[in-house]
Structure formats: structure tokens, C-alpha cells
């Protein structure tokens, strides 16, 4: 798999009939290992191991209603009150993060109303805080869990 701009982690991997799988600690099962899944699993480990977010506050590939259609958000991190706090959109390392990607995560967030949006292809990461008036502020990093509830 592609080398990413994230810490290296020891993942549980397996291969069945030439298909590679990676163990997802949130969904508690093996998932087909695609380039996007590789990024998603690294970001999950980063949120849990490095930033201190509890597994119980994280959902992966949950449904988001938008214009009466169900879309799937990659990662949603909830705050201690159970409200969406961080919305993470993952892309394959070969996908360029651009205006279209930003519009996709913003569309999901119209329903979720998370206060922070993250876009990543594993190589480039963008983090934005959404103000009360909807204005975006570029953050240099994803806040740690201890700061996320302030």
C-alpha cells in the first residue's frame, strides 16, 4: 500500500482468494483494503492513538441524509454530548483534494453540523473549524480530544 503522511501503525491484515483485508477497530470486522480504506484506517488510528478520541465516540461510514438521498460519511467523531464534532472525508492518495472534495464534505456537513471538517488523501490534510455564522477557519491540525470539548 501507499506510504502516507501519517504515523505508521501495526494493522491486522489478511488475504483471502487474492483479496486483501484490513481489520477495522470501530466496525470490529475485516474490510476490503482499498487505497481509500488504507487512508481511513490510518486516520482512525491517528484519532484514537495520537489524539485521544475514544472509540465509542467514532462512527465509520454512517448514513447521512441529503436531499432525501442517503450518502455515507467516512468518519464522524462525536463530542461527549453525542453531537457530531468532527467530520472526516477520506480519499485515495491518488485523488487530489480540490474544490469538489470540499463541496462534498460541506454537503454532508449541512446535515451533520459538525464544528470541524477534515479532508485527507493520506498525503495532504486540511482541517477547518466552522464558525457560528458558517465561516471557515483553517486549522493547522486536528484538535486533541481534551481540547475538542472546550
N, C-alpha and C positions, 0 to 999 in steps of 0.2 A: 504494500500500500504506500501511498504518497507520504513523504515526510512533511509534517505540519509545523506551523509556528505556534506550537503549544507544547507543554511538558510531555514527556514520554510516560506512558502508563503500561502496566502489565495487564493485558486483556486476556480473557479466556476466549480462545479461538478454536474452531473445529471445522473439519471439512467432511462433507457428505456428497458422494457422487459428483465430485469436481466442483461443488459449490461451497464457498467459504461462509462461515457464520461467526458472529461475534456475540458474546453474552451481554445483554442489556441489564444492568443492575436495577433500573427503575421498573421495567416491564417484567423483569425476572424470567427472561427466556432468551434463547438464541435467535438472532435476527440475521437475515442475509446481509453479508458485508459488501455494501456498495461504497463508492467513494464518498457520497453524502453521509452514509451511516458512520463511516470512519470519522468524519468531522464531528457528527453529532455525539458519538461516544466519547471523543476527546473533550468536547465542551462539557458534557455531563460530568466527567471525572474532574475537570478543572473546577466546575461549580461546587462539587461535593468535597473533593480533597484539598483544593487550594484556597477556595473562597469560603468554605464552611457552611454551605447550604445543606440543610437536612434533606435526605432522600424523600422523606414524607411530604415535602413541600414542592416536589417537582413532578410534572406530568410530561409525558413524551407522546408526540403525535396524537394530541387530543383534538376532537372536532370543534370547529369554530363556525358558527352560522354567519354568513354574509350574503345579503340579497337573496334570502331563502335557499341558499346553497350551503352545503357543509364542506368546509375546507379543513385541512389538517395543519395545525401549528406544530413546528418541530419540538420546541421545548417551551414550557411555561413554568416559571418559578412563582410560587405564591408567597405572600407575606404571612406572618404569624396569625393574622386575622382571616386567612383563607381567601384573600383578594389577589388577583393577578398583579405581580410586581415586576417581573422581567419576562419579556417575550423574546425568544431567540429563534432566528431563522438561519438554518444551515444550508450551505450549498457545497457542491463538489469543489475540490481545489481547482478544477479546470474552468469553473464558472466565474466570470468577472462580476464583482459586486458593483452594480450600477443603479441608475435611477429606477429602472424596472424592478429590481430587487427591493429597493427602498419602498416603492409603491406597494409591493406585495405584503411586506411586513406591516406597513402602515394600514393597509386594508384589513388585515387580521386584527390589528390593534384597535380599530374603530369599535369592534365588538368587545374585545377583552378589556381595553382601557388600562393596560399595564403602564406603570410610570417610567419604565426603562425598556428600550428596544435594542437588541443586539443583532447584527448581521455578520456572518462569518463564512468564509470558504476554507477555513483552517489555516490560511496563509495571511489573509488580511481580515482584520476585525474592526467593526465600527460599533460604538456604543453611544446611544442617545438617551437623554433624560427628557421626558415630555412635561412641560410646564402646565400650570392650571389653565392657561389660555391656549394650549395646544402647540406652543412654540417648542422647537427642538434645541437642546444644548448638547454639543458634542462632549462626551466624557472621555478621558484618556484611558479609562479601564472600567471593567465591571466592578461595582462596589462589592465589598465583602459582606457576608451575611450580617455581621454585627452592626454595620453601618446602614444596611438596607432597610432596617426597621425604624430608623430615626426619622 
